[in-house]
């Protein structure tokens, strides 16, 4: 599995659409480094990647607050001053979407995975996951089928 592109939209510390193009590698230079000062989004980047592959799990919920475990709604939208949620705090929490999308190559097939939350009136309208394959032999996946595919990665 070789990541080609990671797109973060209104998630954690990333406001708007932020595209990380990872295709600049060569056979001699095949490592991409993500660097930055404290508080500039390195951990948010990793958490978004983890969220794409696992969704909101109990382990992720436990990491958020010390005294209690938030609900999935609280994890996504925030719960007061101790957890702001996964939606970027500068995005409009009443009407916005947040998502993480990764495009990678696996067994010579391009795989495009997107996990997205649609928010309206401070409520989670929907959470979707879609997987598109750039191959005529494979059908695109959604929902539970997509979750099972990602669980094997």
GIMO-V305252 format. One record per helix or strand of 2 or more residues. SS is the DSSP state (2 for helix, 1 for strand). FROM is the first residue (numbers start at 1). LEN is the number of residues. If there is no record, write none. Layout:
# GIMO-V305252
SS&FROM&LEN / SS&FROM&LEN
This chain:
# GIMO-V305252
1&2&10 / 1&14&8 / 2&42&13 / 2&58&7 / 2&72&6 / 1&95&12 / 1&109&12 / 1&123&11 / 1&141&2 / 2&143&9
